[in-house]
Amino acid sequence: ALLDQYLKLREGGQLDTNKPYHIDIPFSMWTERRVLREAGFTRIETVFEYHSAASNGSLIVAYKENGR
């Protein structure tokens, strides 16, 4: 589901094709955000969330000080 959403966002021009993206099985949302902040990311946005009985997932965009 998340890969499909990523591809839709990319094909729809909502994601910059010149930037790298990382897709994985994430930590809890709280842990994911904490780890990203500890790594120096200052702006973290959840752009898509998927919840079902079988799984939960999110598409997160994180930025460092220089806007990337």
VMD Tcl script that draws the C-alpha trace (Angstrom):
set ca {
  {0.00 0.00 0.00}
  {2.78 2.47 0.87}
  {4.77 1.76 -2.28}
  {1.63 2.33 -4.35}
  {1.00 5.63 -2.55}
  {4.63 6.69 -3.06}
  {4.37 5.93 -6.79}
  {1.12 7.90 -7.06}
  {2.69 10.91 -5.33}
  {5.76 10.69 -7.55}
  {3.80 10.28 -10.78}
  {1.49 13.12 -9.74}
  {4.45 15.47 -9.43}
  {4.13 15.85 -5.66}
  {7.60 14.41 -5.01}
  {10.82 15.73 -6.52}
  {12.26 12.98 -8.74}
  {15.75 14.46 -8.27}
  {15.75 13.75 -4.51}
  {16.38 10.41 -2.80}
  {13.59 8.69 -0.86}
  {13.81 5.82 1.60}
  {10.98 3.33 2.16}
  {11.11 0.81 4.98}
  {9.07 -0.85 7.69}
  {9.04 1.97 10.24}
  {9.24 2.18 14.00}
  {6.20 3.47 15.82}
  {5.38 7.01 14.69}
  {6.70 8.41 17.99}
  {10.00 6.51 17.71}
  {10.41 7.35 14.03}
  {10.03 11.07 14.72}
  {12.39 10.91 17.71}
  {15.10 9.14 15.69}
  {14.74 11.63 12.83}
  {15.06 14.58 15.23}
  {18.12 12.98 16.84}
  {19.61 12.65 13.33}
  {19.26 16.40 12.78}
  {15.96 16.64 10.92}
  {14.09 19.75 12.05}
  {10.87 19.53 10.03}
  {8.98 16.24 9.84}
  {5.68 15.88 7.97}
  {3.38 12.89 7.74}
  {1.95 13.05 4.20}
  {0.09 9.73 4.18}
  {-1.06 7.22 6.79}
  {-2.45 3.73 6.19}
  {-4.27 1.79 8.89}
  {-5.80 -1.66 8.57}
  {-6.30 -4.73 10.73}
  {-3.18 -6.28 9.17}
  {-0.77 -3.33 9.17}
  {-0.18 0.35 9.74}
  {2.20 2.55 7.83}
  {3.04 6.14 7.07}
  {4.83 8.16 4.44}
  {7.00 10.74 6.22}
  {8.96 13.60 4.67}
  {11.80 14.97 6.84}
  {13.90 18.08 6.25}
  {17.21 19.25 7.69}
  {18.17 22.91 8.28}
  {19.02 23.58 4.63}
  {15.45 22.74 3.58}
  {16.12 19.22 2.28}
}
mol new
graphics top color blue
foreach p $ca { graphics top sphere $p radius 0.5 }
foreach p [lrange $ca 0 end-1] q [lrange $ca 1 end] { graphics top cylinder $p $q radius 0.2 }
display resetview
